[in-house]
Amino acid sequence: MVAAFLKAELASTRFSDELKKAANKLGVPVKVISDPDVESEAENESRARVLGEYRGYKQNHKIFKGFPDDLTWYDAELVRGEIGALHYIDYSYWNELTNRTHRVKDAVANIQKGKIVFNVSHDRFWAVTEDIRQGKHDFESIIAWGDSKDSILTILEGHLRATAFGLAGDKTPETIKVIIGLRQPAVL
């Protein structure tokens, strides 16, 4: 999860600079993020430190404030229709965009209606949506978590991608790669 989280945000124009600053501050080469060796314990520890510095991972602050430490992580896929049921984190922008439901499908509907929140343009959503419609959707996995496989899943990383998949409608691939953390291990 940590490697995928960092790699996705390294590719983000919005988050890349801040992430690189955190890695540099800790003396972690960007290659450890861009080309992760998840079998290397030393690299895994370095990435966890960077995510802690950058986003509060295992420090109980920033987006990881109140985040559970007892999750089991799974590579999985969601079918196209399940994207709308994902929930965003509790954050003022997403709260307003969804009318406080936190659901991706409500953000998508409001974007389609032209609802603007905090004077933030929807251009970034539409740009990624256009990439998806053109078949360019080999993104990093969306990262979400919940109590169990049947509970609400909250996006930890990948809010923009999830929204764009929702906006792309039937041009969205049939399945979307996700990494899901569950408190109660899934029975496979």
C-alpha positions, 0 to 999 in steps of 0.5 A: 500500500505504501509503495503504491500510494507514494508512486501514484502521488509522485506522478501527480502534478499536485503532490509530486513536489511536496513528496520529493521534498519529504524524500529529500529531507529524509535522504531517500532517493526518488528511485525508491519511490518511482521503482519500488522493490517491495521485497526490500525491507530497507526500502519499505522502511524508507518509504514508510518514513517518507509517507509519515513525513509527507502525509502523517502515516503511522503518526496519527496526523494529516490524512492518517489522523485516526487511521487504523493500524490493523488493516490487512491489504489486498490487491483487488478489482472493482467493477465499473458500477462499484466506483460510485459507491466509494466514499471520499475522506472527510475533507472540506472540499469533498464534503461540499462537492458531495453535499456531505454524502462523501459518495463518488457518485454524488460528486460526479453528478454535481460536477456534471451539473457544474457545481463549483466548490471553493472556486476550484475548477473541474478541469483536472477531473475532465482532463483525466476523464478524457484520457480514460475515454481515449483508452489511457487508463493504466493508472496506479491502483486506487487505495481504499479501506473499510471494516470488512469486504461488505462495508463502505470503502473510503478512498485513501489515495486516488480521489481524482482517478475515482472521480474521473472513472465515474465521469467517464461512464461506459468508457470506464474499463469494466474493472478498476485496480484497487488496493483495499485495506480491511479490518476484518480479513476477507475470506477468499 
